[in-house]
Amino acid sequence: MTFEEYLISKKIDLEKFAKSEPERFEEWRVLFEQMHPESFTMHKKFQINPTRRKYHL
């Protein structure tokens, strides 16, 4: 699973997120590439929902 596919599965708009918060987007992308998707979800559990609300797909 790619980071882009992961964001789609979490209903987060990739383009809006990358454009509005490029540093955080890049941090998440790099971290995602180093972890299993489920581990990433657990690691960012409390940040995913607010991000989804801001950049709803």
PDB file of N, CA, C and O in Angstrom:
ATOM      1  N   MET A   1       0.846  -1.173   0.000  1.00  0.00           N
ATOM      2  CA  MET A   1       0.000   0.000   0.000  1.00  0.00           C
ATOM      3  C   MET A   1       0.894   1.241   0.000  1.00  0.00           C
ATOM      4  O   MET A   1       1.853   1.334   0.767  1.00  0.00           O
ATOM      5  N   THR A   2       0.564   2.177  -0.864  1.00  0.00           N
ATOM      6  CA  THR A   2       1.325   3.425  -0.910  1.00  0.00           C
ATOM      7  C   THR A   2       0.711   4.439   0.054  1.00  0.00           C
ATOM      8  O   THR A   2      -0.401   4.253   0.547  1.00  0.00           O
ATOM      9  N   PHE A   3       1.443   5.498   0.308  1.00  0.00           N
ATOM     10  CA  PHE A   3       0.932   6.548   1.190  1.00  0.00           C
ATOM     11  C   PHE A   3      -0.318   7.193   0.586  1.00  0.00           C
ATOM     12  O   PHE A   3      -1.257   7.529   1.308  1.00  0.00           O
ATOM     13  N   GLU A   4      -0.329   7.363  -0.720  1.00  0.00           N
ATOM     14  CA  GLU A   4      -1.484   7.950  -1.398  1.00  0.00           C
ATOM     15  C   GLU A   4      -2.715   7.059  -1.233  1.00  0.00           C
ATOM     16  O   GLU A   4      -3.810   7.552  -0.963  1.00  0.00           O
ATOM     17  N   GLU A   5      -2.535   5.759  -1.393  1.00  0.00           N
ATOM     18  CA  GLU A   5      -3.644   4.811  -1.208  1.00  0.00           C
ATOM     19  C   GLU A   5      -4.129   4.828   0.238  1.00  0.00           C
ATOM     20  O   GLU A   5      -5.326   4.729   0.506  1.00  0.00           O
ATOM     21  N   TYR A   6      -3.193   4.956   1.155  1.00  0.00           N
ATOM     22  CA  TYR A   6      -3.549   5.009   2.572  1.00  0.00           C
ATOM     23  C   TYR A   6      -4.424   6.235   2.861  1.00  0.00           C
ATOM     24  O   TYR A   6      -5.451   6.126   3.531  1.00  0.00           O
ATOM     25  N   LEU A   7      -4.015   7.394   2.354  1.00  0.00           N
ATOM     26  CA  LEU A   7      -4.800   8.609   2.587  1.00  0.00           C
ATOM     27  C   LEU A   7      -6.198   8.482   1.991  1.00  0.00           C
ATOM     28  O   LEU A   7      -7.174   8.914   2.605  1.00  0.00           O
ATOM     29  N   ILE A   8      -6.303   7.897   0.809  1.00  0.00           N
ATOM     30  CA  ILE A   8      -7.613   7.683   0.194  1.00  0.00           C
ATOM     31  C   ILE A   8      -8.459   6.766   1.071  1.00  0.00           C
ATOM     32  O   ILE A   8      -9.649   7.016   1.261  1.00  0.00           O
ATOM     33  N   SER A   9      -7.855   5.712   1.604  1.00  0.00           N
ATOM     34  CA  SER A   9      -8.598   4.783   2.461  1.00  0.00           C
ATOM     35  C   SER A   9      -9.084   5.458   3.743  1.00  0.00           C
ATOM     36  O   SER A   9     -10.089   5.049   4.326  1.00  0.00           O
ATOM     37  N   LYS A  10      -8.367   6.488   4.173  1.00  0.00           N
ATOM     38  CA  LYS A  10      -8.759   7.239   5.375  1.00  0.00           C
ATOM     39  C   LYS A  10      -9.607   8.458   5.025  1.00  0.00           C
ATOM     40  O   LYS A  10      -9.944   9.262   5.894  1.00  0.00           O
ATOM     41  N   LYS A  11      -9.950   8.587   3.741  1.00  0.00           N
ATOM     42  CA  LYS A  11     -10.777   9.681   3.229  1.00  0.00           C
ATOM     43  C   LYS A  11     -10.152  11.056   3.470  1.00  0.00           C
ATOM     44  O   LYS A  11     -10.834  12.009   3.845  1.00  0.00           O
ATOM     45  N   ILE A  12      -8.845  11.133   3.245  1.00  0.00           N
ATOM     46  CA  ILE A  12      -8.103  12.390   3.365  1.00  0.00           C
ATOM     47  C   ILE A  12      -7.680  12.811   1.962  1.00  0.00           C
ATOM     48  O   ILE A  12      -7.092  12.024   1.220  1.00  0.00           O
ATOM     49  N   ASP A  13      -7.984  14.056   1.606  1.00  0.00           N
ATOM     50  CA  ASP A  13      -7.634  14.581   0.286  1.00  0.00           C
ATOM     51  C   ASP A  13      -6.136  14.867   0.236  1.00  0.00           C
ATOM     52  O   ASP A  13      -5.637  15.774   0.902  1.00  0.00           O
ATOM     53  N   LEU A  14      -5.443  14.086  -0.557  1.00  0.00           N
ATOM     54  CA  LEU A  14      -3.991  14.160  -0.689  1.00  0.00           C
ATOM     55  C   LEU A  14      -3.528  15.549  -1.119  1.00  0.00           C
ATOM     56  O   LEU A  14      -2.622  16.116  -0.509  1.00  0.00           O
ATOM     57  N   GLU A  15      -4.134  16.094  -2.151  1.00  0.00           N
ATOM     58  CA  GLU A  15      -3.696  17.378  -2.696  1.00  0.00           C
ATOM     59  C   GLU A  15      -3.906  18.527  -1.709  1.00  0.00           C
ATOM     60  O   GLU A  15      -3.011  19.352  -1.527  1.00  0.00           O
ATOM     61  N   LYS A  16      -5.067  18.591  -1.077  1.00  0.00           N
ATOM     62  CA  LYS A  16      -5.332  19.655  -0.104  1.00  0.00           C
ATOM     63  C   LYS A  16      -4.371  19.568   1.076  1.00  0.00           C
ATOM     64  O   LYS A  16      -3.834  20.580   1.528  1.00  0.00           O
ATOM     65  N   PHE A  17      -4.161  18.357   1.568  1.00  0.00           N
ATOM     66  CA  PHE A  17      -3.266  18.136   2.702  1.00  0.00           C
ATOM     67  C   PHE A  17      -1.840  18.547   2.348  1.00  0.00           C
ATOM     68  O   PHE A  17      -1.188  19.258   3.112  1.00  0.00           O
ATOM     69  N   ALA A  18      -1.360  18.102   1.194  1.00  0.00           N
ATOM     70  CA  ALA A  18       0.014  18.407   0.780  1.00  0.00           C
ATOM     71  C   ALA A  18       0.211  19.901   0.543  1.00  0.00           C
ATOM     72  O   ALA A  18       1.275  20.441   0.847  1.00  0.00           O
ATOM     73  N   LYS A  19      -0.787  20.559   0.014  1.00  0.00           N
ATOM     74  CA  LYS A  19      -0.680  21.985  -0.285  1.00  0.00           C
ATOM     75  C   LYS A  19      -0.776  22.841   0.982  1.00  0.00           C
ATOM     76  O   LYS A  19      -0.054  23.829   1.116  1.00  0.00           O
ATOM     77  N   SER A  20      -1.654  22.471   1.904  1.00  0.00           N
ATOM     78  CA  SER A  20      -1.886  23.273   3.107  1.00  0.00           C
ATOM     79  C   SER A  20      -0.830  23.061   4.186  1.00  0.00           C
ATOM     80  O   SER A  20      -0.450  24.005   4.878  1.00  0.00           O
ATOM     81  N   GLU A  21      -0.356  21.826   4.331  1.00  0.00           N
ATOM     82  CA  GLU A  21       0.613  21.505   5.374  1.00  0.00           C
ATOM     83  C   GLU A  21       1.744  20.654   4.799  1.00  0.00           C
ATOM     84  O   GLU A  21       1.858  19.474   5.132  1.00  0.00           O
ATOM     85  N   PRO A  22       2.579  21.235   3.942  1.00  0.00           N
ATOM     86  CA  PRO A  22       3.615  20.428   3.269  1.00  0.00           C
ATOM     87  C   PRO A  22       4.614  19.770   4.217  1.00  0.00           C
ATOM     88  O   PRO A  22       5.063  18.654   3.954  1.00  0.00           O
ATOM     89  N   GLU A  23       4.967  20.429   5.302  1.00  0.00           N
ATOM     90  CA  GLU A  23       5.943  19.841   6.228  1.00  0.00           C
ATOM     91  C   GLU A  23       5.361  18.623   6.933  1.00  0.00           C
ATOM     92  O   GLU A  23       6.017  17.586   7.035  1.00  0.00           O
ATOM     93  N   ARG A  24       4.137  18.749   7.414  1.00  0.00           N
ATOM     94  CA  ARG A  24       3.506  17.619   8.108  1.00  0.00           C
ATOM     95  C   ARG A  24       3.219  16.485   7.127  1.00  0.00           C
ATOM     96  O   ARG A  24       3.386  15.312   7.463  1.00  0.00           O
ATOM     97  N   PHE A  25       2.790  16.832   5.924  1.00  0.00           N
ATOM     98  CA  PHE A  25       2.547  15.824   4.890  1.00  0.00           C
ATOM     99  C   PHE A  25       3.817  15.016   4.626  1.00  0.00           C
ATOM    100  O   PHE A  25       3.784  13.786   4.580  1.00  0.00           O
ATOM    101  N   GLU A  26       4.918  15.711   4.457  1.00  0.00           N
ATOM    102  CA  GLU A  26       6.190  15.034   4.174  1.00  0.00           C
ATOM    103  C   GLU A  26       6.636  14.184   5.364  1.00  0.00           C
ATOM    104  O   GLU A  26       7.144  13.078   5.181  1.00  0.00           O
ATOM    105  N   GLU A  27       6.451  14.693   6.568  1.00  0.00           N
ATOM    106  CA  GLU A  27       6.799  13.930   7.775  1.00  0.00           C
ATOM    107  C   GLU A  27       5.993  12.634   7.825  1.00  0.00           C
ATOM    108  O   GLU A  27       6.544  11.566   8.089  1.00  0.00           O
ATOM    109  N   TRP A  28       4.694  12.730   7.571  1.00  0.00           N
ATOM    110  CA  TRP A  28       3.837  11.543   7.576  1.00  0.00           C
ATOM    111  C   TRP A  28       4.257  10.572   6.472  1.00  0.00           C
ATOM    112  O   TRP A  28       4.320   9.364   6.703  1.00  0.00           O
ATOM    113  N   ARG A  29       4.546  11.091   5.275  1.00  0.00           N
ATOM    114  CA  ARG A  29       4.918  10.229   4.148  1.00  0.00           C
ATOM    115  C   ARG A  29       6.185   9.437   4.460  1.00  0.00           C
ATOM    116  O   ARG A  29       6.240   8.231   4.220  1.00  0.00           O
ATOM    117  N   VAL A  30       7.194  10.108   4.990  1.00  0.00           N
ATOM    118  CA  VAL A  30       8.460   9.447   5.319  1.00  0.00           C
ATOM    119  C   VAL A  30       8.230   8.395   6.411  1.00  0.00           C
ATOM    120  O   VAL A  30       8.735   7.277   6.312  1.00  0.00           O
ATOM    121  N   LEU A  31       7.486   8.745   7.425  1.00  0.00           N
ATOM    122  CA  LEU A  31       7.204   7.805   8.510  1.00  0.00           C
ATOM    123  C   LEU A  31       6.402   6.603   8.006  1.00  0.00           C
ATOM    124  O   LEU A  31       6.661   5.466   8.398  1.00  0.00           O
ATOM    125  N   PHE A  32       5.428   6.867   7.136  1.00  0.00           N
ATOM    126  CA  PHE A  32       4.610   5.783   6.582  1.00  0.00           C
ATOM    127  C   PHE A  32       5.467   4.770   5.828  1.00  0.00           C
ATOM    128  O   PHE A  32       5.238   3.564   5.918  1.00  0.00           O
ATOM    129  N   GLU A  33       6.451   5.267   5.086  1.00  0.00           N
ATOM    130  CA  GLU A  33       7.316   4.377   4.312  1.00  0.00           C
ATOM    131  C   GLU A  33       8.179   3.484   5.202  1.00  0.00           C
ATOM    132  O   GLU A  33       8.674   2.450   4.752  1.00  0.00           O
ATOM    133  N   GLN A  34       8.359   3.878   6.450  1.00  0.00           N
ATOM    134  CA  GLN A  34       9.192   3.109   7.369  1.00  0.00           C
ATOM    135  C   GLN A  34       8.383   2.145   8.237  1.00  0.00           C
ATOM    136  O   GLN A  34       8.954   1.310   8.938  1.00  0.00           O
ATOM    137  N   MET A  35       7.058   2.260   8.191  1.00  0.00           N
ATOM    138  CA  MET A  35       6.207   1.466   9.084  1.00  0.00           C
ATOM    139  C   MET A  35       5.166   0.681   8.294  1.00  0.00           C
ATOM    140  O   MET A  35       4.903   0.960   7.124  1.00  0.00           O
ATOM    141  N   HIS A  36       4.593  -0.287   8.955  1.00  0.00           N
ATOM    142  CA  HIS A  36       3.428  -0.995   8.431  1.00  0.00           C
ATOM    143  C   HIS A  36       2.232  -0.044   8.557  1.00  0.00           C
ATOM    144  O   HIS A  36       2.174   0.729   9.513  1.00  0.00           O
ATOM    145  N   PRO A  37       1.273  -0.080   7.614  1.00  0.00           N
ATOM    146  CA  PRO A  37       0.127   0.830   7.686  1.00  0.00           C
ATOM    147  C   PRO A  37      -0.630   0.789   9.017  1.00  0.00           C
ATOM    148  O   PRO A  37      -1.064   1.828   9.514  1.00  0.00           O
ATOM    149  N   GLU A  38      -0.788  -0.399   9.591  1.00  0.00           N
ATOM    150  CA  GLU A  38      -1.491  -0.491  10.875  1.00  0.00           C
ATOM    151  C   GLU A  38      -0.699   0.169  11.995  1.00  0.00           C
ATOM    152  O   GLU A  38      -1.282   0.793  12.882  1.00  0.00           O
ATOM    153  N   SER A  39       0.609   0.039  11.963  1.00  0.00           N
ATOM    154  CA  SER A  39       1.459   0.691  12.960  1.00  0.00           C
ATOM    155  C   SER A  39       1.392   2.209  12.805  1.00  0.00           C
ATOM    156  O   SER A  39       1.357   2.945  13.791  1.00  0.00           O
ATOM    157  N   PHE A  40       1.375   2.656  11.569  1.00  0.00           N
ATOM    158  CA  PHE A  40       1.267   4.087  11.314  1.00  0.00           C
ATOM    159  C   PHE A  40      -0.057   4.617  11.859  1.00  0.00           C
ATOM    160  O   PHE A  40      -0.101   5.682  12.476  1.00  0.00           O
ATOM    161  N   THR A  41      -1.119   3.879  11.632  1.00  0.00           N
ATOM    162  CA  THR A  41      -2.436   4.286  12.132  1.00  0.00           C
ATOM    163  C   THR A  41      -2.419   4.392  13.648  1.00  0.00           C
ATOM    164  O   THR A  41      -2.954   5.350  14.207  1.00  0.00           O
ATOM    165  N   MET A  42      -1.821   3.435  14.309  1.00  0.00           N
ATOM    166  CA  MET A  42      -1.756   3.484  15.776  1.00  0.00           C
ATOM    167  C   MET A  42      -0.885   4.650  16.237  1.00  0.00           C
ATOM    168  O   MET A  42      -1.188   5.292  17.243  1.00  0.00           O
ATOM    169  N   HIS A  43       0.170   4.919  15.521  1.00  0.00           N
ATOM    170  CA  HIS A  43       1.095   5.991  15.886  1.00  0.00           C
ATOM    171  C   HIS A  43       0.435   7.366  15.738  1.00  0.00           C
ATOM    172  O   HIS A  43       0.670   8.260  16.551  1.00  0.00           O
ATOM    173  N   LYS A  44      -0.381   7.533  14.713  1.00  0.00           N
ATOM    174  CA  LYS A  44      -1.009   8.825  14.406  1.00  0.00           C
ATOM    175  C   LYS A  44      -2.507   8.823  14.701  1.00  0.00           C
ATOM    176  O   LYS A  44      -3.255   9.643  14.169  1.00  0.00           O
ATOM    177  N   LYS A  45      -2.927   7.909  15.539  1.00  0.00           N
ATOM    178  CA  LYS A  45      -4.350   7.692  15.809  1.00  0.00           C
ATOM    179  C   LYS A  45      -5.125   8.976  16.123  1.00  0.00           C
ATOM    180  O   LYS A  45      -6.215   9.190  15.592  1.00  0.00           O
ATOM    181  N   PHE A  46      -4.573   9.817  16.973  1.00  0.00           N
ATOM    182  CA  PHE A  46      -5.288  11.012  17.403  1.00  0.00           C
ATOM    183  C   PHE A  46      -5.080  12.203  16.467  1.00  0.00           C
ATOM    184  O   PHE A  46      -5.631  13.278  16.704  1.00  0.00           O
ATOM    185  N   GLN A  47      -4.302  12.024  15.423  1.00  0.00           N
ATOM    186  CA  GLN A  47      -4.098  13.091  14.447  1.00  0.00           C
ATOM    187  C   GLN A  47      -4.833  12.828  13.138  1.00  0.00           C
ATOM    188  O   GLN A  47      -5.061  13.752  12.356  1.00  0.00           O
ATOM    189  N   ILE A  48      -5.202  11.585  12.897  1.00  0.00           N
ATOM    190  CA  ILE A  48      -5.852  11.238  11.629  1.00  0.00           C
ATOM    191  C   ILE A  48      -7.244  11.845  11.529  1.00  0.00           C
ATOM    192  O   ILE A  48      -7.574  12.433  10.498  1.00  0.00           O
ATOM    193  N   ASN A  49      -8.065  11.725  12.556  1.00  0.00           N
ATOM    194  CA  ASN A  49      -9.429  12.248  12.471  1.00  0.00           C
ATOM    195  C   ASN A  49      -9.476  13.763  12.277  1.00  0.00           C
ATOM    196  O   ASN A  49     -10.216  14.229  11.410  1.00  0.00           O
ATOM    197  N   PRO A  50      -8.721  14.551  13.044  1.00  0.00           N
ATOM    198  CA  PRO A  50      -8.741  16.000  12.775  1.00  0.00           C
ATOM    199  C   PRO A  50      -8.251  16.339  11.366  1.00  0.00           C
ATOM    200  O   PRO A  50      -8.756  17.268  10.736  1.00  0.00           O
ATOM    201  N   THR A  51      -7.277  15.590  10.881  1.00  0.00           N
ATOM    202  CA  THR A  51      -6.769  15.817   9.527  1.00  0.00           C
ATOM    203  C   THR A  51      -7.843  15.457   8.504  1.00  0.00           C
ATOM    204  O   THR A  51      -8.016  16.158   7.506  1.00  0.00           O
ATOM    205  N   ARG A  52      -8.554  14.377   8.750  1.00  0.00           N
ATOM    206  CA  ARG A  52      -9.634  13.968   7.844  1.00  0.00           C
ATOM    207  C   ARG A  52     -10.729  15.035   7.792  1.00  0.00           C
ATOM    208  O   ARG A  52     -11.281  15.316   6.728  1.00  0.00           O
ATOM    209  N   ARG A  53     -11.036  15.622   8.940  1.00  0.00           N
ATOM    210  CA  ARG A  53     -12.070  16.670   8.966  1.00  0.00           C
ATOM    211  C   ARG A  53     -11.632  17.914   8.206  1.00  0.00           C
ATOM    212  O   ARG A  53     -12.451  18.567   7.560  1.00  0.00           O
ATOM    213  N   LYS A  54     -10.344  18.245   8.278  1.00  0.00           N
ATOM    214  CA  LYS A  54      -9.827  19.423   7.578  1.00  0.00           C
ATOM    215  C   LYS A  54      -9.742  19.208   6.074  1.00  0.00           C
ATOM    216  O   LYS A  54     -10.022  20.121   5.298  1.00  0.00           O
ATOM    217  N   TYR A  55      -9.353  17.995   5.656  1.00  0.00           N
ATOM    218  CA  TYR A  55      -9.089  17.713   4.239  1.00  0.00           C
ATOM    219  C   TYR A  55      -9.926  16.542   3.754  1.00  0.00           C
ATOM    220  O   TYR A  55      -9.408  15.598   3.158  1.00  0.00           O
ATOM    221  N   HIS A  56     -11.225  16.612   4.015  1.00  0.00           N
ATOM    222  CA  HIS A  56     -12.121  15.518   3.665  1.00  0.00           C
ATOM    223  C   HIS A  56     -12.130  15.283   2.160  1.00  0.00           C
ATOM    224  O   HIS A  56     -12.224  16.216   1.363  1.00  0.00           O
ATOM    225  N   LEU A  57     -12.028  14.008   1.799  1.00  0.00           N
ATOM    226  CA  LEU A  57     -11.991  13.613   0.385  1.00  0.00           C
ATOM    227  C   LEU A  57     -13.378  13.680  -0.208  1.00  0.00           C
ATOM    228  O   LEU A  57     -13.559  13.386  -1.390  1.00  0.00           O
TER     229      LEU A  57
END
